[in-house]
Amino acid sequence: MDDFEKRDNQEIYSKKIRAGKRTYFFDVKSTKANDYFITITESKKRFEDGTFIKHKIFLYKEDFNKFTEALVNTVDYVKTELMPEYNFDEFTREDYRSEGGSYE
């Protein structure tokens, strides 16, 4: 844990998403000055030794709108221009069922 995380790690909210061999964490954290930022962490287990490799992005409030717009535009481009025939909803159904949900 670096010095920044030690100083500014008051967790306010967390959302975990399992995605195949990876897990993503979306966390809202606060600073001592009562400011907020988001960390997005990708965690993937290494099969060689069982340790987890983590990659983290820090997203600050002044970048929320730009980041959201770029992400939505990029995903929409893949869905509409590159893979328009693909059914992306099939993953939503599988994830829902694997967490004990039912569509009946």
N, C-alpha and C positions, 0 to 999 in steps of 0.2 A: 504494500500500500504506500503510495507516494505521499509527500507532505500535504499536497492539495486535498487529497481524499481524507486525511486525518483531520484537517481543519474544517472541512465542509462536507460532512457526511451524515447530516441529520436526515434520515429517510422519512418522507412524508407519504409516499404512495409507491406501490410496486405491482407490476403485472408481468407474469411469467408465461412465455409461449414455447411449448415444445414443438419442434419442427424437425422430425426425423432424427438424425444423429446430432442435431444442434438444439440448444435451448437459448432463447432470447429473453433478456430481462429489460423492462422499461421501468426506470425508477425516477421518481421526482424527489429531489433533495433540496435542502435549504442551507443557506450559509449563515454564519453568525450574525450577519447584517439583515437577516430575514428576506433574503433574495432567493429565488428559486431557479433551478436548472434541471435538465433531464440527462440521465446517463442511459445509453443503450449498450447493453453488453451481450456479446455472442460468446457462448461457452460450448466447447466441443471436447469430448473425451478422446485422449490419445490412446490408441489400442496398445502401443508398445509398452507403456508403463502405467496406464490407468489414470494418469494425471489429466487435469482439465486445462485446456488452453483458452484464455479469455482475451477478447478484443473489446475495447471500450471506446465509445464516442461520447464526448461531452457536448451537450447542446444547450446553448444559452438563450434566454428569452428574446434577445434582440434578433436571433436567427430563426425562431420558431416558424414564422410565416414563410420565410424563404425556403426553409428545409421542407416543410409540409407541402408547399407548392411543387417543389422539385421532385419529391417522392411520389406524389399523386400523378404528376405529369409523366414521370418515367414508367410507373406501373401501368398507367393507361395506355402509353405508347406500346408497351409489350403486349398488353391484352388486345388492343384494337388493330395495331399495324403488323406486329410480328406473329401473333398467335390468335387470330380472331376466331378460329374454329375450336379452340381448346376450351374445355369446361373447367374453369378455375374453381367453381363451386364444389366440385367433388372433394376437394381437400377440406373444405369447411365441414361437410357432412362427416367425413372420416374422423376429424378432430373432435367433433361434438360427440360422436358415438364412443370414441375411445375414452372420453371423460365421463361416461355413464349416462349420456343423454339419449333421448329417444325421439323419433319423429312421428310416433304413433299417437 
